[in-house]
Amino acid sequence: MIIPALDLIDGKIIRLQQGDYRSSYEYGDNILAHLQTYEKQGAKMLHLVDLDAAKEPDKRQTKLIKYLVNSTNIPIQIGGGIRNYNDIITILDTGVKRVVIGSMAIKNSRLVKEWLKMFHPDTIVLAIDIRISGNNEKIVAINGWQEITYFTLEQIIQEFLDFGLKYVLCTDISRDGMLSGPNIDLYKEIVKRYSSIIFQASGGISSLQDIQELRCSGVQEVIIGRALLENKFTLAEAIKCWQNV
């Protein structure tokens, strides 16, 4: 399915360029209007990122999230600054359906494995952000993409496969927020290798052609942010394109 995305800072819609807080675009503060438009156009899931919480978990926009959940009939998944069990419970208590776990999968894999056991597989999405090296190594980046690790995408997926991992949101950092097209070869490769995982593609989508190619790559869910905000196409057009491939 096609999942529209909004990144939020201080109650405003923001898009970062390659995760850089110093390089951002602002799209106003009428978040609910965007969600309602997406709902009318056929969205079946919404993706939100709390960028305040990503920097400082104590600044999580909990009231805003709860308001948005209660104001729409569409399930919401949300990421940003999820560090512990209480963060997950706080978010789920707002009515959010899925929580997106990022850096903690590297920093404390044991804890994340416990979460995968505690919660239903439909509740946890593992976000793996990568930089691809010259020899096609998919190196994982954490902490808002500022820190490059020694782990590869394949190593992380393999580590969590036996613990109920179902959803993986995979982003090629070089494409995110750039409207330069998604990394189709990446998704073809990992979908073929890990057939039990539902992959969410994210980063670089700028045209309906991109959506057609992603559909053919085998990914089951596609997250689109900036292209919708900048009216490259409508969500309704994207959904129709996805369904007609």
Disulfide bonds with the S-S distance in Angstrom:
none
